Amino acid sequence: MAEVGDVRKAFRHVGKPVPRVDAPAKVTGRTIYGDDLKLPRMLHVKLVHAPVAHARIKGIDASKALAVPGVEAVITAQDLPPHRYDPDNRTRVLLARDEVLFYGQPVAAVLARDPYTSAYARDLVEVQYEELPPVLDPLEALRPDAPLARGSVQALEEGEVGGHITVEGAEARKEEGPRNVASTITFKRGDVEQGFKEAAAVVEGTWRTPMAHQSYIEPHVIVADYDSTGRLSIWSSTQAPFHVRNEVAKTLGLPETRVRVISTEVGGGFGGKIYLYEALVGALAMTLQRPVKLTMSRKEDMLAATPAPNCIVQLKMGMKADGTLSALKARVIFDTGAFPGAPLLPGCLLIGGFYKCPNLEIEGLEVFTNKVSVGALRAPGAHNVAFALESALDMLARRLELDPMEVRLKNAVEKGDPLPSGQPYPAIGLKECLEAVAKSQLWQRRHEIRAHPNRGVGLAVGGWLGGLQPASATVTLNADGTVNALVGAADITGTNTAFAQIVAEVLNLPLEMVRVTTGDTDSAPYAGMSAGSKVTFTVGRAVKLAAEDAKEQILRIASQRLEAPPEELELVDGVVRVRGREDKQLTFRELGRWSTAFGGRYPPIVGRGAVAPRLQAPSFSAQAVEVEVDPNTGQVQVLSWVVAQDVGFAINPMAVEGQMQGGSTQGLGLALFEEMAYDEQGRLLNPNLLDYRLPTTADVPPIETIIVEVPSEDGPYGARIVGEPSIVPGPAAVANAVADAIGARVFQAPLTPEKILHALGKIKD
């Protein structure tokens, strides 16, 4: 850490806290979001959502809806233009055809001249259903006599989770086995049974985490326009414009050159704003030959978007008397809902990937149920398995009377240690994060805290491997001497501010002379999804290369004009000068004019950068939590929180700390409140933010952030992934703190008062 700190002093912009460049517009309400878009002749669409979890569609009567003034059309699956239909891929089942697979699945679309009319008429569409038995619990779905949630799956696609994580030598696969299994995966190392024989203590249990919604502030908004030239334009609050273009083109049978995707300002995503109904809205625009806008309500979004999955972890772990892990055996079951897409691979990798263990056996199952299909939530699958792993590790430490911090430090993975897949870790900072938390005031006073009745301190770690995708960027010198950087990645977390810092650093410019623009899929250089915490790591590298390329071009021209070799020149605040000779200099304005004016003597200065990274930069977070539990009510109050995270190099420490605090707050929500509740018929009971409980400012304690910097081997200035790891340890850290406070353990998140009272024996089954 000291070495990075010393290097930071040499930088002018990177490594310094900078407010987000887009913050003023957002806080003053001037930012334009997708719902602000209005096009001439635009129609508003509302989807008819199935009121049952599993049924055959026997008929659809739209006559009453069509009689409403202002309604232009009611579209069913049979009315859509020819397109690629794939019953195994939710995004290619634009509207349910013959069978409904989950409560809330769209079966028809009502289009009207205003959104209120379409919402009213939507309720007049009559659909006849023949109900089928729903499958709702993943364990019940595995029974040999369980009804089928859906037909068999022919092919698996990487989909959204593939944008979050990249792993060599591991894949999920479809195998013959129990009913309703979408895919399976297994990892084995050593001799697990022998490892348990060598253990001085063994713990075993089943941990459950529920389906949870990403709860972004802005629900999904999509606008599509199919013009007279056969060109489809889509405005979407998506994290992945190029991915959307690719998928829409494939689904609707269009060349990618005929599809343009504009990523509007994203009002929160967390993995849930990648790809949903863009192809459907595009198909409606093609059918009606008019612009179409879909704005989902909060209820519609919670019913039929892509929440994080329910997960069941059956875990057995053994530890030697000295605190060394000897064996780990896990069965990880993800409820994928009605279509494939659960984060099976990362979950199975990470449950055996935080600690060194010579003997492990991991089985993963992705199981179909008649619930909404799932997607990604900030480090998809990681918090689910960490809840089990970190709880079991604390149980082992307590049973052997060992310090939980020392146990983690003894077993924590380091550079070169293998994942369950055999892939070795690059440089990582898990131990450094634990050591940072160990020095924190919260951890240092843990014995004092425990002296208070019903107070406890919990510790947990979590991490994320990160994704990899090619990326590119351009940096252009303008005629007035300012600089533009153009990227294709949606800015969700302030990455454009970091890119401006990188460009200003390379060119030694004042930050206000740099502007970063996110282009659409026609104008921008390619970038992957804004997911997997990889935007700064991949696109940031491309921006740095583009700025360095622009710098070389600037120096080449200045060398000719100043009659001095490039190595004798320096860039200072928009001026190129000979070192030690302030009388021999050129301004960026002059260079910009000479390379853009009529009769200009030099080509435009356009720096280009492109990368295809292959070396990941995983990030780990260690967190400690102080809680107080009321044993009479089961109420938990979180009193203090400390989070240490290895970020490699914090290009913008202010933004990094915000990510750490935000992720920790989401972890708190998953620990204590968040749960999508379904009844026995598969109906969602809490599709609103009154009944779906999120943490408020009253629930969130002061969160101390400790930035740890173990430089990555491939990131810009040593930066590594940042956004996702901080959500991972929260549920386990809170559960461990609650167990420390009351001496009873809760195995199911969220830790509601009822579950705590049940663990204390005050509520019976």
C-alpha positions in Angstrom: 0.0 0.0 0.0 2.8 2.4 0.8 4.3 1.9 -2.7 1.0 2.8 -4.3 0.7 5.9 -2.1 4.2 7.0 -3.1 3.3 6.6 -6.8 0.1 8.5 -6.3 2.0 11.6 -5.3 3.5 11.8 -8.8 0.1 12.0 -10.4 -1.9 15.2 -11.0 -5.4 13.8 -11.6 -5.6 10.0 -11.2 -5.7 8.9 -7.6 -7.4 12.2 -6.6 -11.0 12.6 -5.4 -13.1 14.2 -8.1 -16.9 14.9 -7.9 -18.8 13.2 -10.7 -19.0 15.4 -13.8 -22.7 14.4 -14.3 -23.7 15.1 -10.7 -24.9 18.7 -11.1 -27.3 17.8 -13.8 -28.7 14.9 -11.9 -29.3 16.7 -8.6 -30.9 19.7 -10.3 -33.2 17.5 -12.5 -31.7 18.5 -15.8 -30.6 15.0 -16.8 -32.7 13.4 -19.6 -33.9 9.9 -18.9 -35.7 7.5 -21.2 -39.1 8.4 -20.0 -38.5 12.0 -21.0 -38.3 11.0 -24.7 -41.2 11.9 -27.0 -41.4 11.1 -30.7 -44.0 12.2 -33.2 -46.9 9.8 -33.6 -45.5 7.7 -30.7 -47.7 5.0 -29.3 -47.6 3.8 -25.7 -47.6 0.1 -24.9 -48.8 -1.7 -21.8 -48.3 -5.5 -21.5 -51.0 -7.9 -20.5 -49.4 -9.9 -17.7 -50.5 -13.5 -17.0 -52.4 -13.7 -13.6 -51.3 -17.3 -13.2 -48.0 -19.0 -12.8 -48.5 -21.9 -15.2 -51.2 -22.4 -17.7 -52.1 -23.1 -21.3 -53.5 -20.2 -23.3 -56.8 -21.2 -24.7 -57.8 -17.9 -26.3 -57.5 -14.1 -26.2 -60.4 -11.7 -26.8 -59.2 -8.1 -27.4 -62.5 -6.7 -28.6 -63.4 -4.7 -25.5 -59.9 -3.2 -25.5 -60.0 -2.3 -29.2 -63.3 -0.5 -28.6 -61.7 2.0 -26.3 -61.1 5.4 -28.1 -57.4 6.0 -28.5 -56.4 2.3 -28.7 -54.6 1.6 -31.9 -53.9 -2.1 -31.6 -53.7 -5.2 -29.4 -50.9 -7.5 -30.4 -50.5 -11.1 -29.6 -47.7 -13.5 -30.4 -49.4 -14.5 -33.6 -49.5 -10.8 -34.8 -45.7 -10.2 -34.4 -43.5 -10.0 -37.5 -41.4 -13.1 -38.4 -38.6 -13.4 -35.8 -36.3 -15.9 -34.2 -38.4 -17.8 -31.7 -36.6 -19.8 -29.0 -38.7 -21.3 -26.2 -35.5 -21.9 -24.2 -34.5 -18.2 -24.2 -36.8 -15.7 -22.5 -35.7 -12.8 -24.6 -36.8 -14.7 -27.7 -40.2 -15.5 -26.4 -41.5 -12.0 -27.1 -45.0 -12.8 -26.0 -46.2 -16.1 -24.6 -47.6 -18.3 -27.4 -49.3 -21.4 -26.1 -48.1 -21.7 -22.5 -47.6 -19.3 -19.6 -44.6 -20.2 -17.5 -44.6 -17.6 -14.7 -47.0 -15.1 -13.0 -46.6 -11.8 -14.8 -45.4 -13.2 -18.2 -46.5 -11.0 -21.0 -49.2 -12.5 -23.3 -50.3 -9.5 -25.3 -49.5 -5.8 -25.9 -52.0 -3.0 -25.9 -50.9 0.1 -27.8 -52.6 3.5 -27.5 -52.0 7.1 -28.1 -51.4 7.8 -24.4 -50.1 5.7 -21.5 -53.3 6.0 -19.5 -55.5 4.7 -22.2 -53.2 1.7 -22.9 -53.2 0.9 -19.1 -57.0 1.1 -18.9 -57.5 -1.0 -22.1 -55.0 -3.5 -21.0 -57.3 -4.6 -18.2 -60.1 -5.2 -20.7 -58.2 -7.9 -22.6 -59.7 -11.3 -21.8 -57.5 -14.3 -21.8 -58.7 -17.9 -21.3 -56.3 -20.1 -19.3 -56.2 -23.8 -18.6 -54.3 -23.8 -15.3 -51.4 -26.3 -14.9 -49.8 -27.3 -11.6 -47.0 -24.8 -10.8 -43.6 -25.8 -9.5 -42.4 -23.2 -7.0 -39.8 -24.7 -4.6 -36.5 -25.8 -6.2 -36.1 -28.7 -3.7 -39.6 -29.9 -4.5 -38.9 -29.5 -8.2 -36.1 -32.0 -7.9 -38.4 -34.8 -6.7 -38.9 -37.6 -9.3 -42.6 -37.2 -9.1 -42.6 -33.4 -9.5 -44.6 -31.9 -12.3 -42.6 -30.3 -15.1 -42.2 -26.5 -14.8 -41.6 -26.4 -18.6 -40.3 -28.4 -21.5 -36.7 -29.5 -21.8 -33.9 -27.0 -22.6 -32.1 -27.7 -25.8 -29.2 -25.2 -25.5 -27.7 -23.0 -22.9 -26.4 -19.5 -23.7 -24.1 -17.4 -21.6 -26.5 -14.5 -21.5 -26.3 -11.8 -18.9 -24.1 -13.5 -16.3 -21.5 -14.0 -19.0 -21.0 -10.3 -19.0 -20.2 -10.3 -15.4 -17.6 -13.0 -15.1 -15.0 -14.7 -17.3 -13.6 -18.0 -16.3 -11.3 -20.4 -18.2 -11.9 -24.1 -18.2 -15.3 -24.2 -16.6 -18.8 -24.4 -18.0 -22.3 -25.3 -17.0 -23.9 -28.2 -18.9 -27.2 -29.8 -19.4 -27.3 -33.5 -18.3 -29.8 -36.2 -17.9 -30.9 -36.1 -14.3 -33.7 -35.0 -12.0 -36.7 -33.4 -13.5 -36.7 -29.6 -13.9 -32.9 -29.3 -13.9 -31.6 -26.8 -16.4 -27.9 -27.4 -16.0 -25.4 -28.8 -13.6 -21.7 -28.3 -12.8 -19.3 -30.1 -10.6 -15.8 -29.4 -9.2 -13.6 -31.9 -7.3 -10.2 -31.7 -5.8 -8.4 -34.1 -3.4 -10.2 -36.6 -1.2 -13.1 -35.0 0.6 -13.9 -38.0 2.9 -10.3 -38.2 4.0 -10.3 -34.5 4.7 -13.3 -34.8 7.0 -11.5 -37.7 8.8 -8.5 -35.3 9.4 -10.8 -32.6 10.8 -11.0 -31.7 14.5 -14.4 -30.1 13.9 -17.0 -30.5 11.2 -20.1 -28.3 10.7 -23.0 -29.0 8.3 -26.1 -27.0 7.5 -28.5 -25.7 4.8 -28.5 -22.0 4.1 -31.2 -20.2 2.1 -31.3 -16.8 0.4 -34.4 -15.5 -1.3 -35.2 -14.0 -4.7 -34.3 -10.3 -4.5 -35.0 -7.4 -6.8 -32.3 -5.0 -7.9 -34.5 -2.1 -6.9 -33.1 0.5 -9.2 -34.8 3.9 -8.9 -35.8 4.0 -12.6 -37.9 1.0 -13.9 -37.2 -0.2 -17.5 -37.9 2.3 -20.2 -37.6 1.4 -24.0 -38.5 3.5 -27.0 -38.3 2.0 -30.6 -38.7 3.6 -34.0 -38.7 1.7 -37.3 -38.3 4.2 -40.1 -39.2 4.1 -43.8 -35.7 3.0 -44.7 -36.0 -0.2 -42.7 -33.8 1.1 -39.9 -34.7 0.3 -36.3 -33.6 2.7 -33.6 -33.9 1.8 -29.9 -33.5 4.0 -26.9 -33.1 2.0 -23.8 -31.9 2.5 -20.2 -29.6 -0.4 -20.7 -26.2 -1.3 -19.3 -25.2 -3.0 -22.6 -26.0 -1.1 -25.8 -23.9 -3.3 -28.1 -25.2 -6.5 -26.5 -28.8 -5.2 -27.1 -28.0 -4.4 -30.7 -26.6 -7.9 -31.3 -29.5 -9.6 -29.6 -32.2 -7.5 -31.3 -30.6 -8.0 -34.7 -30.5 -11.8 -34.2 -34.0 -12.0 -32.9 -35.7 -9.8 -35.5 -33.6 -11.0 -38.4 -32.0 -7.7 -39.1 -28.3 -6.8 -40.0 -26.6 -5.1 -37.1 -26.1 -2.1 -39.5 -29.9 -1.7 -39.5 -30.1 -1.5 -35.7 -29.0 1.5 -33.7 -29.1 1.4 -29.9 -28.9 4.6 -27.8 -28.3 4.0 -24.1 -30.2 6.7 -22.3 -29.2 7.8 -18.8 -29.5 4.7 -16.6 -31.3 5.4 -13.4 -29.7 2.4 -11.6 -29.0 -1.1 -12.9 -27.0 -3.3 -10.6 -27.1 -6.0 -13.3 -30.8 -5.8 -13.9 -30.7 -3.3 -16.9 -28.9 -5.4 -19.5 -31.6 -6.7 -21.9 -35.3 -7.4 -21.4 -38.0 -6.2 -23.8 -36.0 -4.3 -26.5 -36.7 -6.9 -29.2 -40.4 -6.9 -28.3 -40.7 -3.1 -28.5 -38.8 -3.1 -31.7 -41.1 -5.8 -33.2 -44.1 -3.7 -32.2 -42.6 -0.6 -33.9 -42.1 -2.7 -37.0 -45.6 -4.0 -36.9 -47.3 -0.7 -36.3 -44.8 1.4 -38.4 -44.9 4.0 -35.6 -42.6 4.8 -32.7 -43.5 2.7 -29.6 -42.7 3.5 -26.0 -42.7 1.0 -23.0 -42.4 2.5 -19.6 -42.8 -0.1 -16.9 -44.4 0.7 -13.6 -42.7 -0.4 -10.3 -45.2 -3.3 -10.0 -44.7 -4.4 -13.6 -40.9 -4.3 -13.2 -41.0 -6.4 -10.0 -43.4 -8.9 -11.6 -41.6 -9.4 -14.9 -38.0 -8.1 -14.9 -35.0 -10.3 -14.0 -34.4 -10.4 -10.2 -31.7 -12.2 -8.4 -32.4 -15.9 -7.7 -33.4 -17.8 -4.7 -30.5 -20.1 -3.6 -30.1 -23.1 -1.3 -26.7 -24.1 -0.2 -26.2 -27.5 1.5 -22.7 -27.2 3.0 -20.4 -29.4 5.1 -16.9 -28.1 6.1 -14.1 -29.6 8.2 -11.2 -27.8 10.0 -8.1 -29.1 11.7 -7.3 -28.1 15.3 -4.8 -25.4 14.1 -7.5 -23.7 12.1 -6.6 -25.1 8.7 -9.5 -26.0 6.4 -9.3 -29.7 5.5 -12.5 -30.4 3.5 -15.5 -28.6 1.9 -18.5 -30.3 0.4 -21.2 -28.2 -1.1 -24.4 -28.6 -3.1 -25.5 -25.3 -4.5 -29.1 -25.1 -5.9 -30.2 -22.0 -7.8 -33.8 -21.4 -8.6 -33.6 -20.1 -12.2 -37.3 -19.5 -12.6 -39.0 -20.4 -15.9 -35.9 -19.9 -18.2 -32.2 -20.6 -17.8 -29.9 -17.9 -16.6 -29.0 -18.4 -12.9 -25.4 -17.6 -11.8 -24.5 -21.3 -11.3 -20.9 -21.1 -12.5 -19.8 -18.1 -10.3 -21.6 -19.4 -7.3 -19.9 -22.8 -7.5 -16.5 -21.2 -8.2 -16.7 -18.8 -5.3 -17.9 -21.1 -2.6 -14.6 -22.9 -3.1 -12.6 -19.9 -4.1 -12.2 -17.7 -1.1 -10.1 -20.1 1.0 -7.4 -22.7 0.4 -8.8 -26.1 0.8 -7.0 -29.3 -0.4 -10.2 -31.4 -0.5 -13.4 -30.1 -2.0 -16.4 -31.4 -3.8 -18.9 -28.9 -5.3 -22.1 -29.8 -7.1 -24.3 -27.1 -8.7 -27.8 -27.4 -9.9 -29.8 -24.8 -11.9 -33.5 -25.7 -11.3 -36.6 -24.6 -13.1 -39.6 -23.3 -11.3 -42.7 -21.4 -12.4 -41.4 -18.0 -11.2 -40.0 -15.1 -13.2 -36.7 -15.9 -14.8 -33.7 -14.5 -13.0 -30.8 -12.3 -13.9 -27.8 -10.6 -12.3 -27.6 -8.6 -9.2 -24.2 -7.0 -8.4 -21.8 -10.0 -8.2 -24.5 -12.5 -9.2 -24.6 -15.6 -7.0 -21.7 -14.5 -4.8 -23.7 -13.2 -1.8 -25.8 -16.3 -1.8 -22.8 -18.7 -1.4 -20.8 -16.3 0.9 -23.8 -16.3 3.3 -23.3 -20.1 3.8 -19.5 -20.2 3.5 -18.7 -17.4 5.9 -21.4 -18.6 8.4 -19.9 -22.1 8.4 -16.4 -20.7 8.9 -17.5 -18.8 11.9 -19.2 -21.8 13.3 -15.9 -23.8 12.9 -13.9 -21.1 14.6 -16.2 -20.9 17.5 -16.3 -24.7 17.9 -12.5 -24.8 18.0 -12.3 -21.6 20.1 -10.2 -19.9 17.4 -10.2 -16.2 16.5 -12.4 -15.8 13.3 -9.9 -13.2 11.9 -6.9 -15.5 12.4 -8.8 -18.4 10.8 -9.5 -16.3 7.7 -6.0 -15.0 7.5 -4.6 -18.5 7.7 -6.8 -19.9 4.9 -7.2 -16.9 2.6 -6.3 -17.4 -1.0 -3.3 -15.7 -2.5 -1.7 -15.2 -5.9 -1.2 -18.6 -7.6 -3.8 -20.5 -5.5 -6.3 -22.3 -7.7 -10.0 -21.8 -8.1 -12.1 -24.9 -8.0 -11.7 -24.9 -11.8 -7.9 -25.1 -11.5 -7.5 -21.6 -12.8 -4.8 -19.8 -10.7 -5.5 -16.4 -9.1 -3.5 -13.5 -10.4 -2.3 -10.9 -7.8 -5.1 -10.3 -5.2 -5.4 -8.5 -1.9 -7.8 -10.6 0.3 -5.2 -10.9 3.1 -4.5 -7.2 2.9 -8.2 -6.5 3.3 -8.5 -8.7 6.4 -5.4 -7.1 7.9 -6.9 -3.6 7.3 -10.2 -4.6 9.0 -8.2 -6.1 11.9 -6.6 -2.7 12.5 -9.9 -0.9 12.4 -11.4 0.7 15.5 -14.5 -1.5 15.3 -12.5 -4.7 15.3 -10.1 -3.5 17.9 -12.9 -2.8 20.4 -14.9 -6.0 19.7 -14.3 -7.4 23.2 -15.6 -4.1 24.7 -18.7 -4.4 22.4 -19.4 -8.0 23.4 -19.4 -7.0 27.1 -22.8 -5.3 26.4 -25.8 -7.6 26.5 -27.1 -8.6 23.1 -24.4 -6.9 21.1 -22.1 -8.7 18.8 -19.5 -8.2 16.1 -19.5 -10.2 12.9 -16.8 -10.6 10.2 -17.1 -11.9 6.6 -15.3 -11.7 3.3 -16.4 -11.8 -0.3 -15.1 -11.3 -3.7 -15.7 -11.2 -7.4 -13.6 -12.5 -10.3 -14.8 -9.9 -12.8 -15.6 -10.1 -16.5 -13.5 -9.5 -19.6 -14.6 -8.1 -22.9 -12.8 -6.2 -25.7 -13.1 -2.5 -25.6 -12.0 0.6 -27.6 -12.0 4.3 -27.3 -10.9 7.5 -29.2 -9.4 10.7 -28.0 -9.6 13.7 -30.3 -8.0 17.2 -30.2 -10.5 19.9 -31.0 -9.8 23.2 -32.9 -10.0 25.2 -29.7 -7.5 23.0 -27.9 -9.9 21.1 -25.8 -10.1 17.3 -25.9 -12.9 14.9 -26.5 -12.9 11.2 -25.5 -15.5 9.0 -27.0 -16.5 5.6 -25.5 -19.3 3.1 -26.0 -19.8 2.0 -22.4 -22.8 3.3 -20.4 -21.8 5.4 -17.5 -23.6 4.1 -14.4 -21.1 4.6 -11.6 -19.1 7.7 -12.7 -16.8 5.9 -15.1 -16.8 8.9 -17.5 -15.3 11.0 -14.7 -12.5 8.4 -14.2 -11.9 8.5 -18.0 -11.6 12.3 -17.9 -9.0 11.9 -15.2 -7.1 9.4 -17.2 -7.0 11.6 -20.3 -6.1 14.7 -18.3 -3.3 12.8 -16.6 -1.8 11.5 -19.9 -2.0 14.9 -21.6 -1.3 16.9 -18.4 -4.3 19.0 -19.0 -6.7 20.8 -16.6 -9.6 18.5 -16.0 -12.1 21.0 -17.4 -10.4 20.8 -20.8 -11.5 17.2 -21.2 -15.0 16.0 -22.1 -16.0 12.3 -22.2 -19.0 11.4 -24.3 -20.8 8.1 -24.5 -21.9 7.4 -28.0 -24.5 5.1 -29.5 -23.8 1.9 -31.3 -23.4 3.8 -34.6 -21.0 6.4 -33.5 -19.1 5.0 -30.5 -16.1 2.6 -30.6 -17.1 -0.8 -29.3 -17.3 -1.5 -25.6 -18.7 -4.5 -23.6 -21.4 -4.4 -21.0 -21.3 -2.0 -18.1 -21.3 -5.0 -15.9 -18.9 -7.3 -14.2 -17.1 -4.3 -12.6 -15.0 -4.2 -15.8 -15.6 -0.8 -17.3 -12.7 1.1 -15.8 -10.5 -2.0 -16.0 -11.2 -2.6 -19.7 -12.5 0.7 -21.3 -10.2 2.6 -19.0 -7.2 0.9 -20.5 -8.5 1.7 -24.0 -8.9 5.3 -23.0 -5.4 5.5 -21.6 -4.0 3.9 -24.8 -6.0 6.4 -27.0 -4.8 9.3 -24.9 -1.2 8.1 -25.3 -1.7 7.7 -29.0 -3.0 11.3 -29.2 -0.1 12.4 -27.2 2.3 10.8 -29.6 0.6 12.5 -32.6 0.8 15.9 -30.7 4.5 15.4 -30.0 5.2 14.4 -33.6 3.7 17.6 -35.0 5.2 19.8 -32.3 8.6 18.2 -32.9 8.5 19.3 -36.5 7.3 22.8 -35.6 9.7 23.4 -32.7 12.6 21.6 -34.4 13.3 19.5 -31.3 13.1 15.7 -30.8 9.9 14.5 -29.1 11.8 13.3 -26.0 12.8 16.9 -25.3 9.2 18.1 -25.3 6.7 18.3 -22.5 3.0 18.9 -22.2 1.8 21.4 -19.6 -1.7 22.8 -19.3 -2.5 22.7 -23.0 1.0 23.8 -24.2 3.7 21.8 -25.8 7.1 23.2 -25.1 10.8 22.4 -25.1 11.9 21.5 -21.6 13.7 24.6 -20.1 12.7 26.8 -23.0 9.4 28.5 -22.4 10.0 30.7 -25.4 9.8 27.6 -27.7 6.2 26.4 -27.4 2.9 25.6 -29.1 -0.6 25.6 -27.7 -3.1 22.8 -28.1 -5.3 25.5 -29.8 -2.7 26.0 -32.5 -2.3 22.3 -33.0 -6.0 21.8 -33.2 -6.4 24.6 -35.7 -3.6 23.3 -37.9 -5.1 19.8 -38.0 -8.8 20.8 -38.6 -8.9 24.1 -40.6 -9.3 24.5 -44.4 -6.0 23.8 -46.0 -4.7 22.3 -42.7 -1.1 21.0 -42.9 -1.6 18.1 -40.6 -4.2 15.3 -40.3 -6.7 15.5 -37.4 -5.3 14.3 -34.1 -7.4 11.2 -33.2 -5.9 8.8 -30.7 -7.2 5.3 -30.8 -7.0 2.6 -28.1 -8.3 -0.9 -28.2 -7.8 -3.9 -25.9 -8.8 -7.5 -25.6 -7.7 -8.3 -22.0 -7.2 -11.9 -20.9 -5.9 -11.5 -17.4 -8.5 -10.8 -14.8 -8.2 -8.5 -11.8 -10.4 -10.1 -9.0 -11.3 -7.9 -6.1 -12.0 -8.9 -2.5 -13.8 -7.1 0.4 -13.6 -7.8 4.1 -16.3 -6.4 6.3 -17.0 -6.2 10.0 -20.4 -5.3 11.5 -21.6 -4.3 15.0 -25.2 -5.1 15.8 -27.6 -5.0 18.8 -30.4 -7.5 18.9 -33.6 -7.1 21.0 -34.2 -10.7 22.3 -37.9 -9.9 23.0 -38.8 -8.6 19.5 -36.0 -10.1 17.3 -35.3 -6.6 16.0 -31.7 -6.0 14.7 -30.1 -2.6 14.8 -26.8 -2.3 12.9 -24.6 0.2 14.9 -21.4 0.4 12.9 -19.8 -1.1 9.8 -16.3 -1.2 8.3 -15.5 -2.2 4.8 -12.0 -2.8 3.4 -11.7 -3.5 -0.3 -8.8 -4.1 -2.7 -9.3 -1.8 -5.6 -5.8 -2.1 -7.1 -5.5 1.7 -7.6 -8.3 4.1 -6.9 -8.4 6.4 -9.9 -11.1 8.4 -8.2 -11.1 7.6 -4.5 -14.4 9.5 -3.9 -16.2 7.3 -6.4 -14.6 4.2 -5.1 -15.7 5.0 -1.5 -19.2 5.6 -2.8 -19.2 2.2 -4.5 -18.0 0.5 -1.3 -20.6 2.3 0.8 -23.4 1.6 -1.7 -22.6 -2.1 -2.0 -22.4 -2.5 1.8 -25.8 -0.9 2.1 -27.2 -3.3 -0.4 -25.6 -6.1 1.6 -27.4 -4.8 4.7 -30.7 -4.8 2.8 -30.2 -8.4 1.7 -29.2 -9.4 5.2 -32.2 -7.9 7.1 -35.1 -6.9 4.7 -35.2 -7.9 1.1 -37.2 -10.8 -0.1 -39.7 -11.4 -3.0 -42.5 -13.4 -1.4 -44.6 -15.8 -3.5 -47.8 -17.6 -2.4 -48.7 -21.2 -3.0 -50.0 -20.4 -6.5 -46.8 -18.6 -7.5 -48.2 -15.1 -7.2 -45.8 -12.3 -6.1 -47.2 -10.9 -2.9 -45.1 -7.8 -2.5 -44.6 -6.2 -6.0 -44.1 -2.6 -4.6 -41.7 -0.7 -2.4 -44.2 -0.5 0.4 -44.1 -4.3 1.0 -40.7 -5.0 -0.5 -38.6 -3.6 2.3 -35.4 -1.7 1.4 -33.0 -0.1 3.9 -33.6 3.5 4.6 -31.3 6.2 6.0 -32.6 5.2 9.4 -31.3 1.7 9.0 -27.8 2.4 7.6 -25.0 3.0 10.2 -21.9 5.0 9.6 -19.8 3.0 7.1 -16.1 3.3 7.4 -14.3 2.7 4.1 -10.7 1.5 3.9 -9.3 1.5 0.4 -6.7 -1.3 0.0 -4.4 -1.0 -3.1 -2.7 -4.1 -4.4 -2.0 -3.2 -8.0 -3.5 -5.4 -10.7 -1.2 -6.7 -13.3 -3.2 -5.4 -16.3 -5.4 -2.5 -15.3 -4.9 1.3 -15.9 -2.5 2.5 -13.3 -3.0 -0.8 -11.5 -6.7 -0.4 -11.1 -8.8 -3.5 -10.7 -12.6 -4.2 -10.5 -14.5 -2.2 -7.9 -18.3 -2.2 -8.2 -19.4 -5.7 -7.2 -17.4 -7.1 -4.3 -18.7 -4.8 -1.6 -22.2 -6.4 -1.7 -21.0 -9.9 -1.1 -20.0 -10.1 2.6 -23.0 -8.2 4.0 -25.5 -10.9 4.7 -22.9 -13.2 6.2 -21.3 -10.5 8.3 -24.7 -9.5 9.8 -25.6 -13.1 10.4 -22.3 -13.7 12.2 -22.8 -10.6 14.3 -26.3 -11.7 15.2 -25.0 -15.1 16.2 -22.3 -13.4 18.3 -24.9 -11.2 20.0 -27.5 -13.9 20.9 -25.7 -17.2 20.7 -28.2 -18.6 18.1 -27.7 -18.8 14.4 -30.1 -18.0 11.6 -29.7 -20.0 8.4 -32.1 -18.1 6.2 -31.8 -14.6 4.9 -33.2 -12.0 5.4 -32.8 -12.2 9.2 -36.3 -11.0 10.1 -37.4 -10.7 13.7 -39.5 -13.8 13.2 -36.5 -15.9 12.2 -34.4 -14.6 15.0 -37.1 -15.4 17.6 -37.5 -18.8 16.0 -33.7 -19.3 16.4 -34.0 -18.3 20.1 -36.8 -20.9 20.6 -39.4 -18.2 21.2 -41.4 -19.1 18.1 -42.1 -22.7 17.3 -42.7 -24.2 13.8 
